[in-house]
Amino acid sequence: MKAFLYHFHGIGEYDFSELLPEDLQKIQAIAQERDLEILPTVYLRREALPRFCEVMDAFHQLSGAGALPNIAGFAVEGPLLGPQGGIPRSGRWYPSLAEWQTLSGLGRLGLRYMVMAPDAVALDEEVGDGLLFSDLVLDFYANGLRLAVGHFHRGNPERSAERLDSVIDFLHSRYESSPYLILTDHLYNDMPRKFTHAWRTPQERTRREQELRRVLEPDWETADLRDVLGPVPAALLEAARRRLLIPCLNFDGYHVDLDICRRTVDYLGAGNLIALTDHTEVGVMADEKLQRTEHNELWLRSDGAVAAGSLGYEQQRQNMLQIGLTGEEITTIFATNPHAAIAYRPARATTGTRHR
């Protein structure tokens, strides 16, 4: 089975956030040459929505004709995200009712999931123009577009965890339960935490051994992970263990320390994880120039916030081998699981169906 690049932002010279319809067959050629199946992920600027609709319409037609066999669809990161993450600044905005309806309808053209902050509003609150968050989510799923939770707010971790649990319960009460019913963005990044998850500069690395012990010394099987990791990461791990969602984890060593990645695989099992590279090969994203430093392999915004990684499948696979994952586990995390997640289509729950 081909490696499945499930969530990343650019390949060759192409920033997926700025694609034109005529670029689709060019990125298909690159993916085919590298023997990859890809799910391009877009940071969508408001002014770029009409053009993205043209891209999705072209994708739908070309894919239906069998011309894009290596492109499994598209994903969008945002625009309803927490304010602290290192996303392109223009990628966070508040759609109107008409714009939400447009975005939802793209599910029928091959938009597979949208990353949203599940704690931005409560389910019974409006996301704009009289549209409740719960109704928006149901409209997404009716169009074949799933929710990927991520980019949380950080001001009230307990409330964020409660709203995450509410979204999980809401969807599993209305659809047949599956770990693929709800997807995620990158685990541990852009969420409130009680621990340090990465050490990216020489100065930070002087604290790594001491801070890492605080995370790894507790037995995750018996410890209260809300105290060790924080309410939000603990809620995500608990939901994954109950097969209510499937988390994504970055193995570049810079988004998340590799020893924490190893412990996470041990705790969840390879069958409960998807590898996401979250990288780009282009020094620009959503019309915002990115920069690098000598300290790590990350792409940064001008203010130093992490925007994306630069290490793709081969480098992350080597990292996974380095921390002791088997070839079978890597195939499960980097190919089997993401392929199954994107191929999955939710089915409405029958009367009396429960997920607990």
C-alpha positions in Angstrom: 0.0 0.0 0.0 1.3 3.5 -0.9 2.2 5.9 1.9 -0.7 8.2 2.4 0.2 11.9 3.0 -2.9 12.7 4.9 -2.5 16.3 6.0 0.2 18.5 4.4 0.3 21.8 2.7 2.5 21.8 -0.4 4.5 19.6 -2.8 7.0 20.5 -5.5 6.5 24.2 -6.3 2.8 24.1 -5.4 1.3 25.7 -2.2 -2.1 23.9 -1.9 -3.6 27.0 -0.5 -3.1 28.8 -3.8 -3.9 26.1 -6.3 -5.5 26.7 -9.6 -7.7 24.1 -11.4 -5.0 23.6 -14.0 -2.5 22.6 -11.2 -4.4 19.4 -10.3 -2.9 17.2 -13.0 0.5 18.6 -12.2 0.4 17.6 -8.5 -1.1 14.3 -9.6 2.0 13.7 -11.7 4.3 14.5 -8.7 2.3 12.2 -6.4 2.4 9.4 -9.0 6.1 9.8 -9.6 6.8 9.5 -5.8 4.3 6.6 -5.4 2.2 8.6 -2.9 -1.5 8.9 -2.2 -2.1 12.5 -1.0 -4.8 14.6 0.7 -3.8 18.2 0.1 -4.7 20.5 3.0 -5.6 24.1 2.4 -5.5 27.2 4.6 -8.4 29.1 3.0 -8.3 32.8 2.7 -11.7 34.4 2.5 -10.9 36.1 -0.8 -9.7 32.7 -2.2 -13.0 30.9 -1.6 -14.4 31.4 -5.1 -11.2 30.0 -6.6 -11.1 27.1 -4.2 -14.6 26.3 -5.4 -13.3 26.2 -8.9 -10.5 23.8 -7.8 -13.0 21.5 -6.1 -15.3 21.5 -9.1 -12.4 20.6 -11.4 -11.2 17.9 -8.9 -14.7 16.4 -8.8 -14.8 16.2 -12.6 -11.3 14.9 -13.1 -11.5 12.4 -10.3 -14.7 11.1 -11.6 -13.0 10.5 -14.9 -10.2 8.6 -13.2 -7.6 11.3 -14.0 -6.5 11.9 -10.4 -6.0 8.4 -8.9 -3.3 9.6 -6.4 -5.3 12.5 -4.9 -7.9 11.2 -2.4 -9.6 14.5 -1.9 -8.9 17.8 -0.1 -9.1 19.1 3.5 -9.4 22.6 4.8 -7.8 23.8 8.0 -10.0 26.6 9.4 -11.3 29.1 9.2 -12.9 28.7 12.6 -9.8 28.1 14.7 -8.4 29.1 18.0 -6.4 32.4 18.0 -3.0 31.3 19.3 -1.8 28.8 16.6 0.8 29.6 14.0 -1.5 29.4 11.0 -1.3 31.9 8.2 -3.0 35.0 9.6 -5.5 35.2 6.7 -6.6 31.6 7.4 -8.7 32.5 10.4 -12.0 34.3 9.8 -15.7 34.0 10.5 -17.8 32.9 7.5 -21.3 34.3 6.8 -24.2 31.9 6.5 -23.8 31.8 2.7 -20.1 31.1 3.0 -20.8 28.3 5.5 -23.3 26.8 3.0 -20.7 27.0 0.2 -18.1 25.3 2.3 -20.4 22.6 3.4 -21.5 21.9 -0.2 -17.9 21.3 -1.2 -18.2 18.0 0.7 -20.1 16.7 -2.3 -17.1 17.6 -4.6 -14.4 15.8 -2.5 -13.7 18.0 0.5 -13.2 15.3 3.1 -12.8 17.1 6.3 -12.5 20.6 7.8 -10.3 21.3 10.9 -12.3 23.4 13.4 -11.9 24.4 17.0 -14.7 22.4 18.7 -14.5 24.8 21.7 -15.0 28.0 19.6 -18.7 28.0 20.5 -21.1 25.6 22.3 -23.3 23.4 20.1 -26.4 25.5 20.9 -24.7 28.8 20.1 -24.6 30.5 16.7 -21.6 30.5 14.4 -23.2 33.4 12.6 -26.4 34.6 11.0 -28.7 32.4 13.1 -26.8 29.2 12.3 -26.3 27.0 15.3 -23.0 25.2 15.5 -24.9 21.9 15.9 -26.8 22.5 12.7 -23.6 23.4 10.8 -22.0 20.2 11.9 -25.0 18.1 10.8 -25.0 19.9 7.5 -21.4 19.1 7.0 -22.0 15.4 7.6 -25.0 15.4 5.3 -22.7 16.6 2.5 -20.0 14.0 3.3 -17.7 16.6 5.0 -16.4 15.5 8.4 -15.2 17.5 11.4 -11.5 17.3 12.4 -11.1 18.8 15.9 -8.0 21.0 16.5 -6.6 24.4 17.1 -8.3 24.8 20.4 -8.6 27.9 22.5 -6.3 28.1 25.5 -8.0 30.3 28.0 -10.3 27.7 29.7 -9.0 24.2 29.3 -11.8 22.6 31.3 -14.5 24.3 29.1 -12.6 23.3 26.0 -12.5 19.6 27.1 -16.3 19.7 28.0 -17.1 21.2 24.6 -15.0 18.6 22.8 -16.8 15.8 24.7 -20.1 17.4 23.8 -19.3 17.4 20.1 -18.1 13.7 20.3 -21.3 12.7 22.1 -23.5 14.7 19.7 -22.1 13.1 16.6 -22.0 9.5 17.9 -25.6 9.9 19.0 -26.6 10.6 15.4 -24.3 8.5 13.4 -23.2 4.9 13.6 -20.2 4.8 15.9 -16.8 4.5 14.3 -13.3 5.8 15.1 -13.4 7.4 11.7 -16.5 9.4 12.4 -14.5 12.3 13.9 -11.0 13.1 12.8 -8.4 15.4 14.5 -5.7 17.8 13.7 -2.2 17.3 15.2 -2.2 15.9 18.7 -0.6 18.1 21.4 0.0 21.0 19.1 -2.2 24.1 19.3 -4.1 23.0 22.4 -3.9 23.8 26.1 -1.5 21.5 27.9 0.1 21.0 31.3 3.3 19.7 29.9 6.1 20.7 27.4 5.7 18.7 24.3 8.7 19.9 22.2 12.1 21.5 22.7 13.0 23.3 19.5 16.0 25.6 20.3 19.4 24.9 22.1 18.2 26.9 25.1 14.9 24.9 25.3 16.8 21.6 25.0 18.8 22.3 28.2 15.5 21.7 30.0 14.4 18.7 28.0 15.5 15.9 30.3 13.9 17.4 33.4 10.6 18.4 31.7 10.4 15.1 29.8 10.5 13.1 33.0 7.4 14.9 34.3 5.5 13.5 31.3 7.0 10.0 31.0 7.6 9.0 34.6 3.9 8.6 35.4 2.3 5.4 34.3 -0.3 6.6 31.8 -2.4 3.5 32.4 -2.9 4.3 36.1 -2.3 8.1 36.3 -4.9 10.8 35.9 -3.9 12.1 32.5 -5.9 15.3 33.1 -3.3 16.1 35.7 -0.3 14.9 33.7 -1.2 16.2 30.2 -4.2 18.5 30.7 -7.9 18.2 30.2 -7.9 18.5 26.4 -5.1 16.1 25.4 -6.5 13.6 28.1 -10.0 13.9 26.6 -8.6 13.2 23.1 -6.6 10.2 24.3 -9.6 8.8 26.2 -11.9 9.2 23.1 -9.3 7.4 21.0 -9.1 4.5 23.4 -12.8 4.3 23.3 -12.7 4.2 19.5 -14.7 7.5 19.2 -12.2 9.3 17.1 -8.7 8.8 15.5 -6.0 11.2 16.4 -3.2 12.4 14.1 0.4 12.7 15.3 3.4 14.3 13.7 6.7 12.4 13.8 9.1 15.0 12.6 10.6 15.4 16.1 9.9 19.1 16.2 6.2 19.4 16.4 6.2 16.7 19.2 9.3 15.2 20.9 9.9 11.7 19.6 9.9 10.2 23.1 6.4 11.5 23.6 5.4 10.1 20.3 6.7 6.7 21.3 4.8 6.8 24.6 1.6 7.9 22.7 1.9 4.9 20.3 2.4 2.6 23.3 -0.6 4.0 25.0 -3.0 4.1 22.0 -1.6 1.4 19.8 -0.7 1.8 16.1 -4.3 1.0 15.2 -5.5 4.2 16.8 -3.3 6.7 15.2 -2.7 8.4 11.8 0.6 10.0 10.9 0.3 13.5 9.6 3.4 15.2 8.2 1.9 18.8 8.3 4.8 19.9 6.1 5.2 21.9 3.0 8.0 22.0 0.4 7.2 25.7 -0.4 8.3 28.7 1.5 4.9 30.4 1.3 1.5 29.4 2.6 -1.8 31.1 1.9 0.1 34.1 0.4 2.2 34.5 3.6 6.0 34.1 3.4 7.5 31.7 5.8 11.0 31.5 7.2 13.5 29.1 8.7 16.1 29.2 11.5 19.2 27.1 12.0 17.7 25.5 15.1 15.2 23.2 13.6 13.4 22.0 10.4 10.2 24.1 10.9 8.7 26.7 8.7 7.9 29.8 10.8 5.8 32.9 10.4 7.5 36.3 10.7 6.7 36.4 14.4 8.4 33.1 15.0 5.1 31.0 15.4 5.3 27.5 13.9 3.4 27.4 10.6 4.3 24.0 9.2 7.1 21.4 9.1 9.5 20.7 6.3 10.1 16.9 6.8 8.0 14.6 4.6 7.3 10.9 4.7 10.8 9.5 4.3 12.3 11.5 7.1 9.4 10.9 9.4 9.5 7.2 8.6 13.1 7.1 9.6 12.2 8.8 12.9 9.6 6.2 13.6 12.1 3.4 13.0 14.5 5.3 15.3 12.1 5.2 18.2 11.5 1.5 17.7 8.3 1.2 15.7 8.1 -1.8 13.4 7.6 -1.7 9.7 4.1 -3.1 10.2 3.2 -0.4 12.7 4.5 2.3 10.4 2.4 1.0 7.5 -0.6 0.9 9.8 -0.1 4.5 10.9 1.1 6.0 7.6 -1.0 4.1 5.1 -3.7 1.7 6.4 -5.4 4.0 8.9 -5.4 7.3 6.8 -6.6 5.4 3.8 -9.5 3.8 5.8 -10.3 7.2 7.4 -10.8 8.9 4.1 -12.6 6.0 2.5 -15.1 5.9 5.4 -18.6 7.3 4.9 -20.7 8.0 7.9 -24.1 6.3 8.2 -27.0 7.7 10.2 -27.6 5.9 13.5 -30.6 3.6 13.7 -33.1 4.1 16.6 -31.6 3.1 19.9 -28.0 3.2 18.7 -25.6 4.2 21.5 -21.9 4.7 21.5 -21.3 4.3 25.3 
